[in-house]
Amino acid sequence: MSITSDKTTITIKIDREIKNAFAELCENLGIPVSSAVIAMMKQAVRKQELKISTLDINGFTPSEAAELKRRADDVKAGRIKMHSLIEA
């Protein structure tokens, strides 16, 4: 009696820096990279959703980051007026 496996292999290309950082994260969590990827894939299939954050490293959405950059550029270029807060 032989047991057949329905498993397959996935090969992906990814930046070495991201691969190494993810491997380090998995090592710190005590799980193999393959187990983490399999768990994420199973969760996506089970929930029928793929949650990927578009927030930047500071927690801003792309539009929030663009607005913040625009305002910072205005300050640097001297296009704004500074006002004192006066409490009555």
Rosetta blueprint (number, residue, H / E / L):
1 M L
2 S L
3 I L
4 T L
5 S L
6 D L
7 K L
8 T L
9 T L
10 I L
11 T L
12 I L
13 K L
14 I L
15 D L
16 R H
17 E H
18 I H
19 K H
20 N H
21 A H
22 F H
23 A H
24 E H
25 L H
26 C H
27 E H
28 N H
29 L H
30 G L
31 I L
32 P L
33 V H
34 S H
35 S H
36 A H
37 V H
38 I H
39 A H
40 M H
41 M H
42 K H
43 Q H
44 A H
45 V H
46 R H
47 K H
48 Q L
49 E L
50 L L
51 K L
52 I L
53 S L
54 T L
55 L L
56 D L
57 I L
58 N L
59 G L
60 F L
61 T L
62 P H
63 S H
64 E H
65 A H
66 A H
67 E H
68 L H
69 K H
70 R H
71 R H
72 A H
73 D H
74 D H
75 V H
76 K H
77 A H
78 G L
79 R L
80 I L
81 K L
82 M L
83 H L
84 S L
85 L L
86 I L
87 E L
88 A L
